[in-house]
Amino acid sequence: MSILSRRGFNRMAMATAAAGLAESAAALAAEQGSAGSLTDVPGIKVGHFTDSRRPTGCTAILFDTEATAGIDYDGSAPGSYLGMALQPVSPVQTIHALFLTGGGLMGLPAMAGVIRYMEERKIGFNWGTADVLIPLTVGGVIGDLELGDPHIRPDAEAAYKACVAASTAPVAEGNVGVGAGGTVGKMLLTQGCGGMKGGLGTSSIRVGDAVVGAMAVLNSVGDIVDWRTGKIIAGARRKDGTGFANIMETLKRAGERVEEGALRVHDPALYSTTQIVVATNVEFSKIALIKIAMMASTGAARCINPYHTNGDGDATYALSTNKVKADMSISVAGALAAEA
């Protein structure tokens, strides 16, 4: 299998991205209007740090008190920090922060900045160590080393700045924070089709006193689809740059050919990760939130095609700030999370 160089990816991704993505994103935004924000969920603050030296950054999600949390891992190669604590086998029920960063696995040490921020504010659990509170912070990474100098990655200082910037204001969207270096439509790079920039987006749904919010960091090998119409709005670009290659149609056509390499795709492990965060103010247990995260993942699958590939590190986090005791079932919360 031929290996595309980082420089080659840079040329293909950046050269084909700007006009098409800007046009489609602007049209979609104008059509749909404001969709709300993850910070519409009471008790949640979000802050970004975006590196000016290359497309990379990180995003901190903080809570005014600890939040109940669960996770759904469906990717084959997730990069995480304490992600196991959100699975059913762990006794951990609540966490103090969620941190998402670029830099791939080398970005995980940036978590130290979140821990320092928490320690300075005496946020954490008392586990019996004198004068020390232990902040439980969970982290996830996306691989974004293909654009620019890969030695530039979010570090502890970047994470600390993201925490300082956290607020209840609407979350900034686009190529910011952890979404700064996201790219999409990369599955056909070996076929000569360029990818595009991805990014970060957010929305929310309100039902009475209940709020369900979502935030997505798009860094997928698949195309991004407007699930209402089936129209591709970002993804693999044709070799001549005239439009979208349509990954699934390309793969089906390739299957009809017999030449060697017709079905070869670019999907290495640790290369593409979509990070989804859903949150609600309605009180749910950790186990319930794990199921809600599973249902929320189906919402991402409506918009990303293909999704959960063998190289993806996809993860969906579900959070509750426990502000409202409402008669809302797990199935309703999961359906709303998927919609968001």
N, C-alpha and C positions, 0 to 999 in steps of 0.2 A: 504494500500500500504506500502510495506517495504521501509525503507529509508536507502540508502547506506551511511555509515559513510565517513567522509573526509579521514580518514586513509585508509579505504577500497578502495576508489577511487584512492588515491595516489598509492597504490600497483598495482591496475589493469592498471592504465594509464601509469605509469612509467615502469612497468615491461615488458609491451608489446610494448612500443613505439619505443625504440631507433633503433633496427636493421631494422625493416620494414620501418620506416619513412626515416631513413638515406639512405637506399638502393634505395627506390623509388624516393626520392627527388633528389638524386645525378644522377640517371639515367635520370630523366626528364630534369634536368638542362643541362646535357651533350648533350641530344638530341636536345633541343631547343635553347641552347646558351643564351647569354645575351638578356633580353627582354626590356631593358631600365629602366627608373626610373621616379617617380613622379616629381623629380627635373629637368627633362628635360624640363618641362614647365617653360619658362622664368618668373621670378618674384617670384618663390617659393623656400623656404628653409625648410629643415626638420632636426630635431634633436631628438635623443633618450636619455633617461635615463633608464638604466637597473639595477635593484637592485641585488646586489650580494648575499643577504641573503636568498632569495627565488625567484621562478620564478614570477616576476612581474615587471612592469615598466610603462613608459609613453612616448609619442611622441608629439612633438610640430611641427606644420606646420605654418610657418610665411610667410608674404608677404612683398615685398619691398614698396608697397603702398597697401591701402585697396583693398580687392578682393570682387567682387560680388559673392553671395553665395545663394544656395537653398538646400533643403533637401527632401528626400523621406523616410518616416517612413513606413515600412511594418511589422516590428516585433510588438508583442503584449505588450512587457514590456521594452521599451527603457529607459535607464538611461542617462539623458542629462542635460547640463547646457546651458540655453538660446536657446535651440533647436527651441522653438516656434518662435524665431526671424527670422528663415529661412523659415517659412511657409508663404503662400500667405496673411494671415490676418495681418501680421506684416508690418509696414512701413519701417522696416530696409532693406536696399538694399545691403550694403557692411559691411564686418567685417575685423578685423585686424589680427586675428589668429584663428586657429582651434587646439584644444587640445584633444588628446585621451589618456585614462589612464586605467590601471588595478585598482583593489581594489573594484570593484562593486560600489554600491552607496556611500560607505564610501570613495571612491577615488575622488569624486567630489570636496571636499574642496581643493584639490591640485591645482585647477584652480587659487587660490590666487597667486601662484608663477608666473604664466603667466602674471597676471595683474600687479604684482610688476615689472616684467621685462619691460613691456610696459610703465608703469608710469616713470620708471627711464630714459627711452629714449624719453619721451615726445611724445609718440605715442597714438593717440586717437582723438575722436571728441570733438569739443568745443560745449558743450550744455549750455553754459551761466554761468557756475560756475567759479568764479574767480580763475585763476591760476590752474585749474584742467582740464585735458583732460581725456575723458572717453574712454578707450579701449574696443571695442566690441570684445569679445572672446567667441567662442562657444565651448562646450566640450561634449564628449561622453565617456561612460565607458563600459568596459567588466567585467563580473564576472569571477574572477580568484582566488577565495579564497580557492579552493579545494586543491591546491598544496602548501605544506609547512605551515608555521605559518600564519593563516589568519589575525593576528593583524599587520602584516607587509604589509603596503600599500604605494603607492606613496603619497607623501605629497607636500606641497608648495615648499620646497627646491628641491625636485626631479624635479618638473615641471620647476623651474627656471633653473636648470642645463640642462634640455632638450632644453630650449630656447637658452641658451648660446652655446650649441653644434650645433645649427641649421646651416646648410650650404647648398650650391648648389651642393655638391658632390653627387654621386649616393647614394641612401638610402640603409643603411645596412639592410639585410633581415634575416629572421629566427626567432629564439627565442630571440628577442631584443626589447627594448622599450615596447610599449603597447602590442606587440605580445609575450613577454617573457613568460607569463602565460597562453596563449591561449591553449585550448584543443578541440579536435574534436571527432566525433563518439561516443557521450555519450548516445545516445538514448536507447541503449540496456544494460545499466548497470544493470537494474533490471532483465535482462535475464542472467546475469553472463558474459557478453562480455565486455572486457575492452576497454577504449578509448585510444587516442594517443595525443601527443603534437601537437598543431597547430602552429601558428606563424604569421609572417608578410611578405608580398611579394609585389612587385611593378613592373610596366611595363610602356611602353609608345609607342605611334604610331605617326609617323610624316607624314603629307600629305602637301607637299609644305612648306609654312611658318607656317602652323598650327601644333600645337602639342597637343595631348591628352594623359594625363598620368593617371595612376590609382595606388592606394595602397589599399591592403586588409589586414584586421586583422581577422584571422580565429579563431573563438571560438564558434563552432557550435555543435549542437547535431547530425547533419547529417554527412554523408560520404563526402569526398572530391574526386572529379572525374576529370580525364583528359577529358575535354569535346570533344576533337578531336577523342578519341578512346572509351570513355565510361569506361575506366579502372579506378578502385578505386586506388588512390595513398596514401590515409590516411583515417582512420576512425575506426569503431568498429572492434575489433579483436575477433576471435573465442576464446572460452573458453580455448582451448588447446594451444593458441598462434601460431597456424600454418599458419594463414592467415587472410583475412578479412571475417567478418561475412556477409557483404552485408545487410545493414539495410532494404532496401525495399524488398528484397527477403525473409528475415527473417520475416518481418511483413506479407507478403502474405502467407507464410507457416503457421505462427501462426494463421492466420484467418481461416485456414482449420481445426484447432484443437478445441476441445470443452472444454478442461479443464480450470478451473478458473485461470485467470491471464495470459493466453497465449498472449494476446494483450496488456499487461501492459508495458508502456514505461516510461523512465526517462526524463521528460521534464518540470521541474518546472519553474515558472516565475522568471525572473531576473538571470537566471543561464547561459544562452548561448546568445551571441551577436556577430554577424559579423558586423564589421565597415568597410564600403567602402568609399574611397575618390577618386573622379575623378576630374580632373582639365584640363583646356585648356587656352592657351594664346589668343584665339579668343574671341572677345567681344560678350557677351550675357547678356540679362536682367535676373533679378532674376527669373521671371516666366518661362523663357525659360530654365534656369538651373534646375528648379524643374522638368520639363519634361525630361531633359537630365538625371537627377538623377534617374527618374523612369525607363528609358530605360537601364541605366547602371545596375540597380538592376537585370535585366533579364540576364545579363552576369554572375553575381554571381550565379543565379539560375541554370545556365548550369553546374556549378562546384560543387555545394553543394546540397546534396539530402538526406533527405528532407530539405527544406529551408523555412523561414518565418513560423515556427511552432508556436503553441500557447504560448510556453514559451520563444521564441526568442525575443531579443530586437533589431533586425537588423535595421540599418540605412545606407543610402547612401547619402553622401554629394557631391554636385557639385559646383565647383569653377571656376571663370574666372579672370585672371589677367589683361584682357582687353588690351593686348599689340598689338593685331593685329585686324584690321577691315577686315574681309574676307567674301566672299560670300559663307558661309557655313550654311546650313539649320540646324534647330534643329534636324531633323531626322538623318542627316548625323553625327552630333556631338554625338548624343545619341548612334548610331550604333557603332561608333568608341570607345566610352566610354565602351560600353558593351563588345566589343572585347578585349579591354585592361584589 
